[in-house]
Amino acid sequence: MVLSSPHSLRLKYISLGVLVLQTTSLVLTMRYSRTLEEEGPRYLSSSAVVSAEFLKIAVCTLIVFVQSNLSLRALNHHLKEEIVNKSGETLKLAVPAAIYTLQNNLLYVALSNLDAATYQWPTESIGDSEQKVLFASSQFVGVMAVLMACVSSGFAGVYFEKILKETKQSIWLRNIQLGLFSFILGFVGMLVYDGERVRTSGMFQGYSIITCVVVLLQALGGLVVAVVIKYADNILKGFATSVSIIVSTLISYFILADFNPTSVFFIGAVLVIAATFLYSYEVKTPSTSVIKV
């Protein structure tokens, strides 16, 4: 049940606004970082996911430490009591952690492939027919990554919302539990798929200021999503993400000048905005008065 106190409502809409801003900034920055031509190897997306999870764990641990009156003993006791001794509750977070880790990696795949034709294949070096085939293949990979991320995100969001609202543990503690599983799974995935490149050039190869900004925004996103799901719900979180897509696209059109919206896009944008207002609109039932004769 969604809390309806004035403080909760204020926190709900503030967190939704922050989520829109964070998601928009993350998508644009991540896209720029994946299309930026730099000397040396490009940074590993799997490494960025692991770094973001580590940062998220660190921030949440710091918050819990502050809540424990800056006592390391109290912090250690609290974490041991809630994470180790309640292993059954902790294990429940393994499912959304695995899905969120997959989703974060799919986002990098999508942003790398959907825009690959604009930065990887100069027209003077390949023929038109070959360019079309490569473009179509890249588009297919990117679209499939987006679809898989959407499906997995919906299930993980509902699952995580159920856990957050049925327990008394703080969202910061839950984020630590979620982050631990995500960090382990992401680290194993990095070693499996990029192990040779990590051994050759290190985990942080290709990192730049832009990469660090992407990691910071991704870590912030995990925290903001938890707050939104806690005080709003997963459906509103989905609407916020949809609004951020519209904002990102408009920025790409007016500022970056690398996107030409179609009529289908405008129809979709109107539907998303209308759905957001309709879902948030609360119908006030008229109060019935009793007439005494």
Secondary structure as GFF3:
##gff-version 3
##sequence-region A 1 293
A	DSSP	alpha_helix	6	35	.	.	.	ID=ss1
A	DSSP	alpha_helix	45	67	.	.	.	ID=ss2
A	DSSP	alpha_helix	72	79	.	.	.	ID=ss3
A	DSSP	pi_helix	80	84	.	.	.	ID=ss4
A	DSSP	alpha_helix	87	91	.	.	.	ID=ss5
A	DSSP	alpha_helix	94	114	.	.	.	ID=ss6
A	DSSP	three_ten_helix	116	118	.	.	.	ID=ss7
A	DSSP	alpha_helix	128	166	.	.	.	ID=ss8
A	DSSP	alpha_helix	171	201	.	.	.	ID=ss9
A	DSSP	alpha_helix	209	231	.	.	.	ID=ss10
A	DSSP	alpha_helix	234	251	.	.	.	ID=ss11
A	DSSP	pi_helix	252	256	.	.	.	ID=ss12
A	DSSP	alpha_helix	263	280	.	.	.	ID=ss13
###
